[in-house]
């Protein structure tokens, strides 16, 4: 619906001849033609009544629709013409194509010229060039951005036939992001991306794979298969079931360890110990504490997972723009190095017996807020509901501390692709709650909270130095992403 609103808006701008720039004819209806009828042509005349020189650019949204020139300059009170051509060979059915017309006139920066008709007797399009090269591994995932017009028949054929054929032939999975160029936001995003890559807009559809840009059906058809083969044979970038560097274990290790270390973060552990003490003072038995622990950790897992999904989608959207992605990348690196240094400082303070002076801890007002929530919910008569509420609220308040590890990890997951990121978020949050659940098991088995507190205090320095090393590793991962 949005596409048609845009089309009506821009077509009306042309037909009303606003701003003293008139186009004749205002649209091109070819009627019914056969796909073997040969190239159809139309002479378009543009008259400039603005009183100043205007440059006009022509950009097709389909390889089948072309302009004899990319741009022309029209002097004041003059008329210039341009020849449009349409090749129906790969089209069928009702056709609706657009030529984007851009001018230097600020009041009319962009408009659409519509080409319509009906093409009969479709001729099958050729799929990508023959390439019998066998890839080294199965189940690879290739990520592609495809900018096209929703009314493009050859584009639909590419998405519905060519892509599945390539997946079967090369034994890979292609995750293709379909972006409708008729959406004004998508169009501006595309132009911004071209500017960043110092490339010109030659034709639509356009396809990005890694650093390669292909424009127009013919260029995509001639180069895509080889680009995929080249991409998948590069060991440093192989993507197998969505993981980087070729094997599941290598990608899982940093994610799992990051979640595990975050789970024994002093912020988290001190809150957990306060929770157990409050439950004990409230007269809860060991079995009740275990039940509370199960629902509490479940709520923590779900909350952090949902928060992670939100952050992932936000970073993934931002990463479309290379400049923004680079800014986020270097801010993350600086942040990680800074908190690595602060974690090392905390380790030194702990070794000197001054644990109260550690820098990386929750602000006092958040501690008081969390403690207040724990005291209130530990007295709740409904164990399950109270535990769930407690898990959600504590998770939200502790993000100021746990986010130090979580946010950089999510930035790393953005590079793994959307499908695999969901799995790795699951792994991260599962490893995050493992230490929490183990503590509740120990309490159920009869270990006193004081013994757990002593263990935590005796190993706080190890936790801090481990976190410092983790932040350095994450900084390196972010840098090389």
Secondary structure, DSSP 4 states (H G I P E B T S, - for coil): -HHHHHHHHHHHHHHTTGGGEEEESS-EEEEEEETTS--EEEEEEEEE-SSS-EEEEEEESSTTEEESSSEEEE-TT-EEEEEEEE--TT--EEEEEEEEEEES-GGG-EEEEEEEEEEES--PPP-SPP--PPPSSSSEEEEEEEEE-TT-HHHHHIIIIIHHHHHHHHTEEEEEEEEETTSHHHHHHHHHHHHHTT-----SSEEEETTEEEESHHHHHHHHHHHHHHHHT-TTT-EETTEETS-HHHHHHHHHHHHHHHHT-HHHHHHHHHHHHHHHHTT--HHHHHHHHHHHHHHHHHHHHHHHHHHHHHHHHHTTSHHHHHHHHHHHHHHHHHHHHHHHHHHHHHHTT-GGG-SSS--HHHHHHHHHHHHHHHT-S-HHHHHHHHHHHHHHHHHHHHHHHHHHHHHHHGGG-HHHHHHHHHHHHHHHHHHHHHHHHHHHHT--HHHHHHHHHHTHHHHHHHHHHHHHHHHHHHHH-
